[in-house]
């Protein structure tokens, strides 16, 4: 399986390390031999149809800041889109940074790959939240697969649980904590009596929050994930603009204290059913499955027959998201073998 890897940040590097370390096991257990034949980042690309050396890729990125400096096979200035159009391969792994304004460059990467007859695995929420239905239809038209497990829950198999473990049942609603950064901030505001600003600074110092935390604290990261869940699990045809969004910037220590008096915690909750798409702070009772702490995510699916089922796990991280991408690759390989 020849892979074109677009994006070589935390997730891209984590994915490259994972398939390098798991090589023989993947071949023996799943009959899959993934080879990264092209990588692109902001500085350019590296291409070798016989396969790029992962350790050399990582060293080049650390020393030069771009894979375009890869010895003998570096291509400064070459775009990911050009790789998709010109380099042969079976799968494009798209992990460029999320952009919720227009989805670029990820949206163009995914569309070009699907049109070229390449399978796509992505952890990029932007294109999926903005154009889910169009991309799925494009994949079906070109008889290729688009997988996106890493977009929701990182390494926690939230989408797989809903799609496989509850097969035969009908999920009627989804409710959960879909963003670890905001959950950490609210946890520290509750446990350590910090203000929002103090908890945010702590989260930034620990690497849980970005220098610009707007995507997380204003609720848009959760909203993107909710759109993907609503489309995939509830089969609703919705986009990011359809979500009512309220973040946690204005949560005060007094509100946190009032929640504790009611034996509850304040959590940023994403909720969807057939009529509603909402992200907003809510009170969650102590002892409820969604009342998780730290950077954990938790999603409760309510179904017609099984009732409430909750999945809890880490929602982010390079290694965790890389594991979701690998699951998707294995699923593509298994589907092709049927």
C-alpha positions as CSV (number, residue, x, y, z in Angstrom):
1,X,0.0,0.0,0.0
2,X,1.6,3.2,-1.2
3,X,0.8,6.2,0.9
4,X,0.9,9.9,0.2
5,X,1.1,11.8,3.5
6,X,0.0,15.4,3.4
7,X,0.9,17.3,6.5
8,X,3.9,16.4,8.7
9,X,3.2,18.0,12.1
10,X,2.4,16.2,15.3
11,X,-0.1,13.8,13.8
12,X,1.7,13.2,10.5
13,X,5.0,12.4,12.3
14,X,3.1,10.2,14.8
15,X,1.6,8.3,12.0
16,X,4.9,7.8,10.2
17,X,6.5,6.5,13.4
18,X,3.6,4.1,14.0
19,X,3.6,2.4,10.7
20,X,7.4,2.2,10.8
21,X,7.4,0.5,14.2
22,X,4.4,-1.8,13.4
23,X,5.6,-2.9,9.9
24,X,6.1,-6.6,10.3
25,X,3.1,-7.0,12.6
26,X,0.9,-5.2,10.1
27,X,2.1,-7.5,7.4
28,X,1.6,-10.7,9.4
29,X,-1.7,-9.8,11.1
30,X,-3.5,-7.8,8.3
31,X,-1.6,-8.5,5.1
32,X,-0.8,-4.8,4.8
33,X,2.6,-3.4,3.9
34,X,2.3,0.4,4.1
35,X,5.0,2.5,2.4
36,X,5.1,6.3,2.5
37,X,6.2,7.3,-1.0
38,X,5.5,11.0,-0.7
39,X,5.3,13.6,2.1
40,X,4.3,17.2,1.9
41,X,4.6,20.1,4.4
42,X,4.6,23.9,4.1
43,X,8.1,23.9,2.7
44,X,7.7,21.4,0.0
45,X,7.8,17.6,-0.4
46,X,9.9,14.5,-0.5
47,X,9.1,11.7,-3.0
48,X,10.6,8.2,-3.5
49,X,8.4,5.6,-5.2
50,X,10.3,2.9,-3.5
51,X,9.5,4.3,-0.1
52,X,10.9,7.1,2.1
53,X,12.9,6.3,5.2
54,X,10.8,7.4,8.2
55,X,13.8,8.0,10.5
56,X,15.5,10.1,7.9
57,X,12.2,12.0,7.3
58,X,11.9,12.8,11.0
59,X,15.6,13.9,11.3
60,X,15.2,16.1,8.2
61,X,12.1,17.8,9.7
62,X,13.8,18.4,13.0
63,X,17.0,19.8,11.5
64,X,15.7,21.7,8.5
65,X,12.1,22.4,9.4
66,X,10.8,20.8,6.2
67,X,10.8,17.5,4.4
68,X,11.8,19.3,1.3
69,X,15.4,19.1,2.6
70,X,15.3,15.2,2.5
71,X,18.6,14.1,0.8
72,X,18.3,13.3,-2.9
73,X,14.5,13.1,-2.9
74,X,13.5,16.5,-1.5
75,X,11.4,18.9,-3.7
76,X,11.3,22.4,-2.3
77,X,8.1,24.3,-3.1
78,X,6.2,21.3,-4.4
79,X,2.6,21.3,-3.1
80,X,0.5,18.6,-1.6
81,X,-2.0,19.0,-4.4
82,X,0.7,18.4,-7.0
83,X,1.7,15.2,-5.3
84,X,-1.9,14.0,-5.3
85,X,-2.2,14.7,-9.0
86,X,1.2,13.3,-10.1
87,X,2.5,10.7,-7.7
88,X,1.0,7.1,-7.9
89,X,-0.3,5.6,-4.7
90,X,-3.4,3.8,-3.3
91,X,-4.1,6.1,-0.2
92,X,-3.8,9.7,0.6
93,X,-3.5,10.5,4.4
94,X,-4.6,14.1,4.9
95,X,-3.5,15.7,8.2
96,X,-2.9,19.3,7.4
97,X,-4.0,21.9,10.0
98,X,-7.8,22.4,10.4
99,X,-9.3,25.4,8.8
100,X,-13.0,26.0,9.4
101,X,-13.2,29.1,7.2
102,X,-13.0,27.3,3.8
103,X,-11.4,24.0,4.7
104,X,-8.2,24.6,2.7
105,X,-5.8,23.2,1.8
106,X,-7.3,20.0,3.1
107,X,-10.6,20.2,1.1
108,X,-8.8,20.5,-2.2
109,X,-6.4,17.7,-1.3
110,X,-9.3,15.3,-0.5
111,X,-11.3,16.2,-3.5
112,X,-8.4,15.8,-5.8
113,X,-7.5,12.5,-4.3
114,X,-11.0,11.1,-4.6
115,X,-11.3,12.3,-8.2
116,X,-7.9,10.6,-8.9
117,X,-9.3,7.3,-7.7
118,X,-7.2,7.3,-4.4
119,X,-8.6,6.3,-1.1
120,X,-8.5,9.0,1.6
121,X,-7.9,8.8,5.4
122,X,-8.1,12.2,7.2
123,X,-7.9,13.6,10.7
124,X,-8.7,17.1,9.3
125,X,-12.0,18.2,10.8
126,X,-12.4,21.3,8.6
127,X,-13.3,19.7,5.2
128,X,-15.5,17.1,6.9
129,X,-17.5,19.7,8.9
130,X,-17.9,22.0,5.9
131,X,-18.5,19.5,3.1
132,X,-19.3,16.1,4.5
133,X,-22.1,15.1,2.2
134,X,-20.3,16.4,-1.0
135,X,-17.1,14.5,-0.1
136,X,-18.9,11.2,0.7
137,X,-20.8,11.4,-2.6
138,X,-17.6,12.1,-4.5
139,X,-16.0,9.1,-2.9
140,X,-19.0,6.9,-3.8
141,X,-19.0,8.2,-7.4
142,X,-15.4,7.4,-7.8
143,X,-15.7,4.0,-6.0
144,X,-13.1,4.8,-3.4
145,X,-13.2,5.0,0.4
146,X,-13.1,8.1,2.6
147,X,-12.4,7.4,6.2
148,X,-12.2,9.9,9.1
149,X,-12.0,8.1,12.5
150,X,-9.3,10.5,13.7
151,X,-11.5,13.5,13.3
152,X,-13.6,12.7,16.4
153,X,-12.1,11.3,19.6
154,X,-8.5,10.9,18.5
155,X,-7.6,7.3,19.3
156,X,-10.9,6.6,21.1
157,X,-13.0,4.7,18.6
158,X,-16.1,6.9,18.9
159,X,-17.2,6.7,15.3
160,X,-16.4,2.9,15.1
161,X,-18.4,2.3,18.2
162,X,-21.5,4.0,16.8
163,X,-21.1,2.4,13.4
164,X,-20.2,-1.2,14.4
165,X,-21.1,-1.9,18.0
166,X,-24.6,-0.5,17.8
167,X,-25.3,-2.0,14.3
168,X,-29.0,-3.1,14.1
169,X,-30.0,-0.4,16.6
170,X,-31.1,3.1,15.8
171,X,-29.2,5.9,17.5
172,X,-31.6,8.8,18.3
173,X,-29.3,11.3,20.0
174,X,-25.7,12.0,20.8
175,X,-24.5,13.9,23.8
176,X,-20.9,14.4,25.0
177,X,-17.7,16.2,25.8
178,X,-15.8,16.3,22.5
179,X,-12.9,18.7,23.4
180,X,-10.2,17.8,25.9
181,X,-8.8,21.3,26.2
182,X,-12.1,22.8,27.5
183,X,-12.6,19.9,29.8
184,X,-9.2,20.4,31.3
185,X,-9.9,24.1,31.8
186,X,-13.3,23.5,33.5
187,X,-11.8,20.7,35.6
188,X,-9.1,23.0,36.9
189,X,-11.6,25.8,37.6
190,X,-13.6,23.3,39.6
191,X,-10.8,21.4,41.5
192,X,-8.3,24.2,42.0
193,X,-10.7,27.1,42.1
194,X,-8.9,28.9,39.3
195,X,-10.4,31.6,37.1
196,X,-10.9,30.9,33.4
197,X,-7.8,32.9,32.5
198,X,-5.6,31.1,35.1
199,X,-6.8,27.7,33.9
200,X,-6.3,28.6,30.3
201,X,-2.7,29.7,30.9
202,X,-2.0,26.5,32.7
203,X,-3.5,24.5,29.8
204,X,-1.3,26.4,27.4
205,X,1.8,25.8,29.5
206,X,1.1,22.1,29.5
207,X,0.5,22.0,25.7
208,X,-3.2,21.2,26.0
209,X,-4.2,24.6,24.6
210,X,-2.9,26.5,21.6
211,X,-1.4,30.0,21.8
212,X,-4.7,31.0,20.1
213,X,-7.3,28.9,21.9
214,X,-10.3,30.2,20.1
215,X,-11.2,26.9,18.2
216,X,-11.4,25.1,21.6
217,X,-12.7,27.6,24.1
218,X,-15.3,29.2,21.8
219,X,-16.7,25.8,21.0
220,X,-15.9,25.4,17.3
221,X,-13.7,22.3,17.6
222,X,-16.6,20.6,19.4
223,X,-19.0,21.9,16.7
224,X,-16.9,20.4,13.9
225,X,-16.9,17.0,15.6
226,X,-20.7,17.2,16.3
227,X,-21.4,17.9,12.6
228,X,-19.4,14.8,11.6
229,X,-21.2,12.7,14.2
230,X,-24.6,14.0,13.1
231,X,-23.9,13.3,9.4
232,X,-22.3,9.8,10.0
233,X,-24.3,8.5,12.9
234,X,-27.7,10.3,12.7
235,X,-27.6,10.5,8.9
236,X,-28.5,14.2,9.0
237,X,-27.4,16.4,6.1
238,X,-25.9,19.3,8.2
239,X,-23.0,21.6,8.1
240,X,-21.0,23.7,10.6
241,X,-23.2,26.7,10.0
242,X,-26.2,24.7,11.3
243,X,-24.8,24.4,14.9
244,X,-25.8,26.7,17.7
245,X,-22.4,27.4,19.4
246,X,-21.6,28.9,22.8
247,X,-18.1,28.5,24.4
248,X,-16.7,28.7,27.9
249,X,-14.9,32.1,27.9
250,X,-17.6,33.7,30.1
251,X,-17.8,30.9,32.7
252,X,-17.1,32.4,36.1
253,X,-15.8,30.9,39.4
254,X,-19.2,31.8,40.9
255,X,-21.0,29.6,38.3
256,X,-18.6,26.7,39.0
257,X,-19.2,27.1,42.7
258,X,-23.0,27.2,42.2
259,X,-22.8,24.0,40.1
260,X,-20.9,22.3,43.0
261,X,-23.7,23.3,45.4
262,X,-26.1,21.5,43.0
263,X,-23.7,18.4,43.1
264,X,-22.8,19.0,39.4
265,X,-19.9,20.1,37.3
266,X,-20.0,22.6,34.4
267,X,-19.0,20.8,31.1
268,X,-19.0,22.0,27.5
269,X,-21.5,19.6,26.0
270,X,-22.2,18.9,22.3
271,X,-25.7,17.6,21.6
272,X,-27.5,16.4,18.5
273,X,-30.7,14.7,17.7
274,X,-33.0,14.9,14.6
275,X,-34.0,18.5,15.5
276,X,-31.1,20.0,17.5
277,X,-27.4,20.7,16.9
278,X,-26.0,22.6,19.9
279,X,-22.7,23.2,21.7
280,X,-22.9,24.9,25.1
281,X,-21.9,24.7,28.8
282,X,-24.3,22.5,30.8
283,X,-24.5,21.2,34.3
284,X,-23.6,17.5,34.5
285,X,-24.5,15.7,37.8
286,X,-21.6,14.1,39.8
287,X,-21.5,10.4,39.0
288,X,-23.0,10.7,35.5
289,X,-20.9,8.9,32.9
290,X,-20.2,12.3,31.1
291,X,-18.8,13.8,34.3
292,X,-15.2,13.0,33.4
293,X,-12.1,15.0,34.4
294,X,-9.0,16.4,32.8
295,X,-8.5,16.0,29.0
296,X,-10.8,13.0,28.6
297,X,-13.6,12.9,26.1
298,X,-16.9,11.2,26.7
299,X,-19.8,10.5,24.3
300,X,-23.2,9.1,25.2
301,X,-25.2,7.5,22.4
302,X,-28.9,7.0,23.1
303,X,-30.4,4.3,20.9
304,X,-33.9,2.8,20.4
305,X,-33.2,-0.5,22.0
306,X,-29.9,-0.4,24.0
307,X,-30.7,2.9,25.7
308,X,-27.6,4.9,26.8
309,X,-24.1,3.7,25.9
310,X,-21.1,5.9,26.8
311,X,-17.6,5.8,25.3
312,X,-14.8,7.5,27.3
313,X,-11.2,8.1,26.3
314,X,-8.4,10.5,25.4
315,X,-9.6,12.8,22.6
316,X,-6.4,14.1,21.1
317,X,-2.6,13.6,20.8
318,X,-0.4,12.7,17.9
319,X,0.1,9.0,18.8
320,X,-3.6,8.5,19.6
321,X,-4.8,10.1,16.4
322,X,-2.2,8.2,14.4
323,X,-3.7,4.9,15.8
324,X,-7.1,6.0,14.4
325,X,-5.6,6.6,11.0
326,X,-4.0,3.2,11.1
327,X,-7.4,1.6,12.0
328,X,-8.9,3.3,8.9
329,X,-6.1,2.0,6.7
330,X,-6.6,-1.5,7.9
331,X,-10.4,-1.2,7.3
332,X,-9.7,0.0,3.7
333,X,-7.4,-3.0,3.1
334,X,-9.9,-5.5,4.6
335,X,-12.8,-4.0,2.5
336,X,-10.7,-4.2,-0.7
337,X,-10.0,-7.9,0.1
338,X,-13.6,-8.9,0.4
